[in-house]
Amino acid sequence: MDEISRDEVLRLAIMKIELEKEDRPLWHVVRYVPREKGGKGYLAISAQHELLDGQGLLRLAQAIIANDISHIPTEVFETIPGMSGAEYKPSMSFLLPIIYREKIIPLLPTWLSSRIRPYPTWPTTIAKHPSTAPWDFSILSIPPAIIKALSTKGKEMGVNTLHPILKVAYLQAMREVYGPTSPNAVFIGESPRSERSDDPSDGHSYIAGNYVSASSWTLPITGGFWDWCRTYSTYLRTTGISDGRQSIGLLAYLPDPPAFESNDPRRATGWEDDYLTKFENGENTYSQSLSFSNLGRCSLYKESGVEDLVWGFPGSPFAPPLSVALIGHEGGLRVYTTWREGCPVTKDTAGAVEAGLNRILQEQAGKGGTVRV
């Protein structure tokens, strides 16, 4: 094998799973063996989202790398129960604001709806639809010293986990880059949360299946960094879990649609058709500014020779304009960011967000030194 970089391996793995959507298989393992003895090799593990979620992908990778997998149960895929949404039926207090925002406000005269409509979500305008734009990605590596210092500082400031610190910092970096051209917009970030249970009575698969809820949080217009972190941390510990589960519970209210056919490959189902039709009618189809998916910290399995680990996915035309995948390990934190070029994020502005994130984390940690590997 000729010399190849980590980022090239990741891009090839994502492209492979994207190109084979209609021709299966559902997952792949590709080994890149170095030509020279002692050179660096790679193991690329990729899977369709229909098969598993992010936590499931991590567990699959760990099972492939580990020396002992005797603890993993044997399962039959066809018998694995999924999440229908019915487990988390939303309350009326959760539903009514959504009905008001999505169904009632649009029916009001413009002069009235403009006064009572909440601040617009960034991006407020889209020049071209993401389905017509290529996706790209970038990876930022944060060294262990910064992560350790942030964890210590967070506990001193009343924030006991890293997730609120990292997400607030990312949203702040986004506002610094995109806020000047959208002064009235707010920046909203959604985060998936794993609902996968290891309790046998819940019947969840150890690896396969999708067991995810997702909640959203808006970066306040006023205040300071640690105030925002404490506010978001409190939200996650209190109503955030319930909000995320009830959002998934909305699926239980959606009827099965009639059969849909289209010659446009972008309109695979009625959902994509509705989404694209709204865009063509001049509607802003973005309800979130950021998707921020954090798999937490894992072991590198150094006894198996693993030196680094990163995960990611293609920039979906139906996802927020910036989507982030994080994972931490002994080598630090890997921050993967993906987007659709020009919608409205570009490679340059994504790089500016990364630079802002790096600066904010260094400032709050009281240390310096971002290393790209």
C-alpha positions in Angstrom: 0.0 0.0 0.0 1.3 3.5 -0.9 1.4 6.0 1.9 -2.0 7.1 2.9 -3.3 9.5 5.6 -5.8 9.0 8.3 -8.1 11.5 6.7 -7.9 9.8 3.3 -8.8 6.5 4.9 -11.9 8.1 6.6 -13.0 9.7 3.4 -12.8 6.4 1.5 -14.7 4.6 4.2 -17.5 7.1 4.2 -17.7 7.2 0.4 -17.8 3.4 0.2 -20.8 3.2 2.5 -22.5 6.1 0.7 -22.0 4.7 -2.8 -23.3 1.2 -1.8 -26.5 2.3 -0.2 -28.6 0.5 -2.7 -26.3 -2.5 -3.1 -25.5 -3.4 0.5 -23.7 -4.9 2.5 -24.7 -3.0 5.6 -21.2 -2.8 7.0 -17.6 -3.0 5.9 -14.1 -3.6 7.4 -11.2 -2.5 5.3 -7.6 -3.1 6.3 -4.8 -0.8 4.9 -1.5 -2.6 5.3 1.7 -0.6 5.1 4.2 -1.4 2.3 7.2 -1.0 4.6 7.7 -3.0 7.7 7.0 -0.9 10.8 4.9 1.6 8.7 1.5 2.9 9.8 -1.6 0.9 8.9 -5.3 1.6 9.2 -8.5 -0.3 10.0 -11.6 1.4 8.6 -15.0 0.2 10.0 -18.1 1.6 8.4 -21.8 0.8 8.6 -25.2 2.0 7.4 -27.2 3.9 9.9 -30.1 1.5 9.3 -28.0 -1.2 11.0 -26.7 0.7 14.1 -26.2 4.1 15.7 -23.0 5.8 16.8 -22.7 3.9 20.1 -23.3 0.7 18.2 -20.6 1.6 15.7 -18.1 2.2 18.6 -19.0 -1.1 20.2 -18.6 -2.9 16.8 -15.1 -1.3 16.4 -14.1 -2.2 19.9 -15.3 -5.8 19.4 -13.2 -6.1 16.2 -10.1 -4.6 17.9 -10.4 -6.4 21.2 -8.5 -9.6 22.0 -11.5 -11.1 23.9 -15.2 -10.7 23.0 -16.6 -13.5 25.1 -18.8 -11.0 27.0 -20.7 -10.0 23.8 -24.0 -11.9 23.5 -25.0 -13.8 20.3 -28.0 -12.1 18.7 -30.2 -12.7 15.7 -30.6 -9.4 13.8 -34.2 -10.0 12.7 -35.4 -10.4 16.3 -33.8 -7.2 17.7 -36.5 -4.7 18.8 -36.0 -1.1 17.7 -37.3 2.2 19.0 -40.7 3.1 17.6 -41.1 6.3 19.6 -44.2 4.9 21.4 -42.0 4.4 24.5 -41.7 8.1 24.9 -45.2 9.5 24.1 -45.0 13.3 24.4 -47.1 15.3 26.8 -49.5 18.0 25.7 -47.3 20.6 27.4 -44.6 19.5 25.0 -46.8 19.3 22.0 -48.7 22.6 22.2 -45.7 24.9 21.7 -44.7 22.9 18.6 -48.3 23.0 17.2 -48.4 26.8 17.9 -45.0 27.4 16.2 -45.4 25.1 13.2 -49.2 25.3 12.5 -50.7 28.4 14.0 -48.1 31.2 13.5 -47.7 30.5 9.7 -51.4 31.1 9.3 -51.3 34.6 10.8 -50.8 37.8 8.7 -47.1 38.7 8.2 -47.4 41.9 10.1 -48.5 39.9 13.2 -46.5 36.7 12.8 -43.3 38.8 12.4 -43.9 40.3 15.9 -44.5 37.1 17.8 -42.2 34.7 15.9 -39.1 33.9 17.9 -35.6 35.0 16.8 -34.7 33.2 13.5 -32.4 30.3 13.7 -29.1 30.6 11.9 -28.7 30.2 8.9 -31.5 32.6 8.1 -31.1 32.2 4.3 -29.8 29.5 2.0 -28.5 30.3 -1.5 -28.6 26.7 -2.8 -30.0 23.5 -1.5 -27.5 21.2 0.2 -28.6 18.2 -2.0 -26.8 20.0 -4.9 -23.6 20.7 -3.1 -20.6 18.4 -2.3 -19.8 17.5 1.2 -16.4 18.0 2.9 -14.9 17.5 6.4 -12.1 18.5 8.7 -10.6 17.1 11.8 -9.3 19.1 14.8 -7.2 17.3 17.4 -7.1 18.6 20.9 -4.2 17.3 23.1 -4.8 15.5 26.4 -3.4 18.4 28.5 -6.1 20.8 27.3 -8.9 18.2 27.9 -7.6 17.5 31.4 -7.3 21.2 32.2 -10.9 21.8 30.9 -12.2 19.0 33.1 -10.6 20.4 36.2 -11.7 24.0 35.4 -15.2 22.8 34.7 -15.6 21.1 38.1 -14.3 24.3 39.8 -17.0 26.2 37.9 -19.8 23.8 38.7 -19.8 21.9 35.4 -19.0 18.2 36.0 -18.8 16.9 32.5 -17.0 18.0 29.3 -19.9 17.8 26.9 -21.5 21.1 27.9 -18.1 22.9 27.8 -17.3 21.5 24.3 -20.7 22.2 22.8 -21.0 25.8 24.3 -17.5 26.5 22.9 -18.4 25.2 19.5 -21.6 27.3 19.4 -19.7 30.4 20.6 -17.1 29.9 17.8 -20.0 29.6 15.3 -21.5 32.8 16.4 -18.2 34.6 16.2 -17.8 33.5 12.6 -21.4 33.7 11.3 -23.1 36.1 13.7 -21.8 39.4 12.2 -23.7 38.7 8.9 -26.8 37.4 10.8 -27.1 39.8 13.8 -30.7 38.8 14.7 -30.2 35.0 14.5 -29.8 32.5 17.3 -27.6 29.5 17.2 -29.2 26.2 18.2 -27.4 22.9 18.6 -29.0 19.4 18.9 -27.2 16.5 20.5 -28.1 12.8 20.3 -28.2 10.8 23.5 -27.9 7.1 23.7 -30.9 5.3 25.1 -29.2 1.9 24.6 -29.7 -0.3 27.7 -27.6 -3.2 28.9 -30.4 -4.4 31.1 -31.5 -7.7 29.5 -35.1 -7.0 30.4 -35.1 -4.0 28.0 -34.3 -6.3 25.1 -31.8 -3.9 23.4 -29.1 -5.2 21.2 -25.5 -4.9 22.4 -24.3 -3.5 19.0 -27.1 -3.3 16.4 -30.2 -1.1 16.3 -30.8 2.6 16.8 -31.6 3.6 20.4 -31.2 7.4 20.3 -33.1 10.5 21.5 -32.0 14.1 20.8 -32.5 17.4 22.5 -31.8 21.0 21.4 -30.3 23.9 23.2 -30.0 27.6 22.2 -26.9 29.6 23.0 -28.1 32.6 25.0 -27.7 36.1 23.5 -26.3 37.5 26.7 -24.1 36.2 29.5 -20.6 34.6 29.7 -19.0 31.3 28.9 -19.3 29.6 32.2 -22.8 30.9 32.8 -23.8 29.3 29.5 -22.0 26.0 30.4 -23.8 25.8 33.8 -27.2 26.6 32.2 -26.7 23.9 29.6 -25.4 21.4 32.1 -28.4 22.0 34.3 -30.7 21.6 31.3 -29.1 18.2 30.5 -29.6 17.0 34.0 -33.2 18.1 34.4 -35.5 18.6 31.4 -33.1 17.7 28.6 -33.5 14.0 28.9 -37.3 14.3 28.9 -37.3 16.7 26.0 -35.1 14.5 23.9 -37.2 11.4 24.5 -40.5 13.3 23.8 -39.0 14.6 20.5 -38.4 11.0 19.4 -41.9 10.2 20.8 -43.4 12.5 18.1 -42.7 9.6 15.6 -45.6 7.7 17.2 -47.9 10.4 15.9 -46.8 10.2 12.3 -49.1 8.0 10.2 -47.6 5.6 7.6 -47.5 7.5 4.4 -49.0 6.2 1.1 -46.6 4.7 -1.4 -44.4 7.3 -3.0 -42.7 7.2 -6.3 -40.3 9.7 -8.0 -37.8 9.7 -10.8 -35.7 12.2 -8.8 -33.1 10.2 -6.8 -33.0 13.0 -4.2 -36.7 12.3 -3.5 -36.4 8.7 -2.2 -39.4 9.0 0.0 -42.2 11.5 0.7 -40.1 13.0 3.5 -37.4 14.1 1.1 -40.0 15.3 -1.4 -41.7 17.5 1.2 -38.3 18.9 2.4 -37.2 19.8 -1.2 -40.6 21.2 -2.1 -40.4 23.6 0.9 -37.0 24.8 -0.1 -38.1 25.3 -3.7 -41.0 27.4 -2.3 -38.5 29.7 -0.6 -38.7 28.2 2.9 -35.7 27.9 5.2 -35.5 24.2 5.8 -32.9 24.5 8.6 -34.4 24.2 12.1 -31.0 23.7 13.8 -27.6 25.3 13.4 -25.5 22.4 14.6 -25.6 18.7 15.2 -23.2 17.8 18.0 -22.7 14.0 18.5 -20.4 13.0 21.3 -19.4 9.4 21.9 -17.5 10.3 25.0 -14.1 8.7 26.0 -13.0 5.3 25.1 -9.9 3.1 25.3 -7.5 2.9 22.4 -6.7 -0.8 23.0 -3.0 -0.1 22.9 -2.3 -3.7 23.6 -3.6 -4.4 20.1 -1.4 -1.7 18.6 -4.0 1.1 18.2 -2.6 4.6 18.3 -5.6 6.8 17.2 -9.3 6.7 16.7 -11.7 9.0 14.9 -15.2 8.7 13.7 -17.4 10.6 11.2 -20.1 10.5 8.6 -21.0 12.3 5.3 -22.5 15.8 5.4 -26.2 15.0 4.9 -28.3 17.5 2.9 -31.0 17.0 5.5 -28.8 17.7 8.6 -27.9 21.0 10.1 -25.3 23.1 8.2 -22.6 21.9 10.5 -22.4 18.4 12.0 -19.8 17.4 14.5 -18.7 14.0 15.7 -16.5 13.8 18.8 -14.6 11.0 20.5 -11.9 11.1 23.2 -9.2 8.7 24.2 -5.7 8.5 25.6 -4.5 10.6 22.6 -6.8 13.5 23.3 -10.0 14.6 21.7 -10.9 14.3 18.0 -13.4 16.8 16.6 -14.7 15.8 13.2 -16.8 18.5 11.4 -18.7 18.0 8.2 -20.7 20.3 5.9 -22.2 20.9 2.5 -19.9 23.4 0.6 -21.6 26.7 0.3 -24.8 25.9 2.3 -23.8 28.4 3.7 -20.7 26.8 5.3 -17.5 26.8 3.2 -14.1 25.2 3.9 -12.8 28.6 4.9 -15.5 29.4 7.4 -15.5 25.9 8.8 -11.7 26.4 9.3 -12.4 29.7 11.1 -14.9 27.9 13.4 -12.3 25.3 14.2 -9.7 28.1 14.9 -12.2 29.8 17.2 -13.0 26.6 19.0 -9.4 25.9 19.6 -8.8 29.4 20.9 -11.8 29.3 23.2 -10.8 26.0 24.7 -7.2 27.1 25.2 -8.3 30.3 26.9 -10.7 28.5 29.2 -8.2 25.8 30.0 -5.4 28.3 30.6 -3.1 26.3 28.3 -2.0 26.2 24.7 -1.1 23.8 22.0 -3.4 22.2 19.5 -1.8 19.4 17.5 -3.2 18.0 14.2 -2.2 14.3 13.7 
